[in-house]
Amino acid sequence: MGKIERTFEARLQKQPKDTVRLIVRVAGDLAQAQTRLSELNVPVLRAFQLMNAVAISCPAETALALLQEPWVQAIEEDRRVFAQAQSKGEGGKGDRNE
């Protein structure tokens, strides 16, 4: 697998001017990656030390250009994550551990 999912890459290529929110996994020093992103005028929204990644927002064409950076390990779309409600039998009411 490459640095980016093919279907996501194709979507970025079709709409290069659209602004996208991304998670960029970094190979190497996170601070150096943040400095480089700053040089490219890409705002870092959040840094994730444990994952060695940053959340950014930039035009799709910039996201595609980042794929050429040697420190970029992977790029994925930053999506909202929702917790699922537990149903009976999955630690909810009605379990024998109540």
Secondary structure, DSSP 4 states (H G I P E B T S, - for coil): --SS-HHHHHHHHH-TTSEEEEEEEESS-HHHHHHHHHHTT--EEEEETTTTEEEEEEEHHHHHHHTTSTTEEEEEE-----PPPPPTTTTSTTSTT-
